[in-house]
Amino acid sequence: GLVVTAPRAVGVRLTYDAVPAAVRTWVDEQLGSPVVGTAEQVGGMSPGCATRVVCADGTRAFVKAVGAELNPDTPGLFRREVGVLSHLGEHELWARLLASYDDGAWVALLIEDVEGRHPDFTDPAELEAVLTGVDRLTDVLQHRDVPPTVDLVDVGDLLGRWADCLSSLAGAPDATPVPRWLRSDPEDWAGVLRRQAGLPMPHVAHWDVRVDNLLRRPSGEVVFLDWGAAARGPAWGDPLLARLERVDDPWF
């Protein structure tokens, strides 16, 4: 039946049976049949549930739900994901939003259940499939838009703040995980970031491309999950994030 995937980041998640009854009742009503089986998914950093469910009539779906008492910031990320998926529409590169729930304290998404597993980035062929998928995603997103009413991350603002942080490198401990080439010339690199921050940021980006948020279908295609960090930024954003998996290699 249901498959449990095992990604890199492993957080402590709420189980589906611990989700408020009102949310679980909503899931049954939306799917048109009561949930009779669950498979909890591990990984990621959200404290809410991430559960594959199967209903009495065989319907399958993926449920993610979180309450403000678990983490006050996570409901906002879920609301952003609802807004993004609602406006992006359907595509094979991401799981379809079936319905959303928001009572002011708890937010839940009911999403298409994608058959697949997290890709193995140590396998060159699988990494290449991911990079091909990311580049394709970038092309698709350049032709889709999300209105300003959806609070996307501002990549230009992020780059500016990162540039400001570089001034503190001179006094950072030797153990600080910063590349030597950056530590040796922080001001010039801060200038690079500020110049990029001043450029137009016209495109929607996933902005959280990492193995925990990817599934590879049995047929090989890559699906992008978890749009809570979606941003407005440059077209090179997602392709660069995917390639950071090899940042220490000459290939990069």
C-alpha positions, -999 to 999 in steps of 0.1 A, spaced: 0 0 0 12 34 11 49 41 10 70 59 36 98 80 20 130 88 39 146 122 31 176 139 46 162 163 71 142 145 98 120 166 120 95 156 147 60 156 131 25 153 144 7 121 135 -25 122 116 -46 109 145 -33 138 166 -47 164 142 -78 181 154 -110 162 147 -124 191 127 -95 189 102 -99 152 99 -136 155 93 -129 181 66 -105 156 49 -132 129 48 -158 153 35 -135 166 7 -125 132 -4 -160 119 -2 -150 88 18 -136 82 53 -99 78 57 -91 42 67 -53 40 62 -24 64 68 13 64 62 32 92 80 60 108 60 92 117 78 115 146 70 114 183 65 112 209 92 75 214 98 61 202 131 27 195 115 15 162 100 26 150 65 5 120 58 -5 99 29 -41 87 33 -63 61 17 -100 62 20 -126 34 22 -134 37 -15 -97 36 -24 -92 73 -30 -56 85 -21 -43 119 -11 -16 137 8 -25 158 38 -3 184 55 -17 203 85 -3 225 112 -16 247 140 -2 279 154 4 262 188 29 239 171 48 267 155 35 303 150 53 308 117 44 276 98 7 284 92 19 314 72 41 292 50 11 269 44 -11 298 35 16 309 10 17 274 -5 -21 275 -9 -19 308 -27 9 297 -50 -7 264 -60 -41 280 -64 -27 305 -90 -1 282 -107 -28 258 -117 -21 222 -127 11 208 -142 29 174 -140 59 191 -124 40 197 -91 14 180 -71 -21 194 -76 -39 212 -48 -72 195 -42 -85 217 -13 -74 238 16 -86 245 51 -80 275 73 -99 282 106 -75 309 117 -55 286 139 -51 255 119 -42 254 82 -43 222 61 -37 213 25 -52 183 7 -28 175 -22 -26 149 -50 -7 119 -37 23 114 -59 37 79 -63 75 81 -60 105 84 -38 131 110 -30 159 110 -56 194 98 -48 218 127 -53 248 104 -51 236 87 -83 248 109 -113 219 98 -134 193 107 -107 210 141 -101 210 148 -138 172 140 -139 167 165 -110 187 192 -128 168 186 -160 136 189 -140 146 221 -123 156 237 -156 122 227 -170 104 240 -140 121 273 -144 110 276 -180 74 267 -170 73 292 -142 84 321 -164 51 318 -182 29 316 -150 23 343 -125 12 347 -89 -5 380 -80 9 404 -54 -18 394 -30 2 362 -23 31 371 0 61 356 -19 97 358 -5 115 388 -20 148 374 -33 162 409 -38 157 417 -1 173 384 8 204 391 -13 207 425 3 205 411 38 231 384 29 254 411 17 251 430 50 260 398 69 293 395 51 307 424 70 307 402 101 330 376 86 362 392 97 354 384 133 338 350 127 354 319 144 376 298 122 350 270 125 323 291 108 312 270 77 322 296 51 343 289 20 378 303 20 372 323 -11 344 341 5 361 347 38 391 362 20 372 388 0 338 395 17 334 431 5 337 423 -32 313 394 -28 289 417 -9 291 440 -39 281 412 -62 251 404 -40 240 440 -39 243 444 -77 221 413 -81 197 426 -55 192 457 -76 182 438 -107 146 430 -117 131 400 -99 102 391 -122 98 353 -119 81 329 -95 106 305 -80 102 274 -58 133 286 -38 135 255 -17 149 229 -41 164 202 -19 159 164 -17 132 166 9 110 185 -14 115 163 -45 99 130 -55 109 110 -86 81 91 -102 86 54 -112 87 67 -148 116 90 -139 100 124 -139 107 147 -109 79 164 -90 84 195 -69 67 197 -35 63 222 -6 59 257 -20 59 274 14 92 292 6 81 303 -29 97 335 -40 98 362 -67 133 364 -80 157 358 -110 153 329 -134 187 314 -123 175 310 -87 162 274 -87 188 260 -111 215 274 -88 199 260 -57 198 225 -72 234 226 -83 246 236 -48 245 199 -40 278 199 -58 292 232 -47 325 217 -36 332 199 -68 351 212 -98 319 204 -118 301 232 -100 
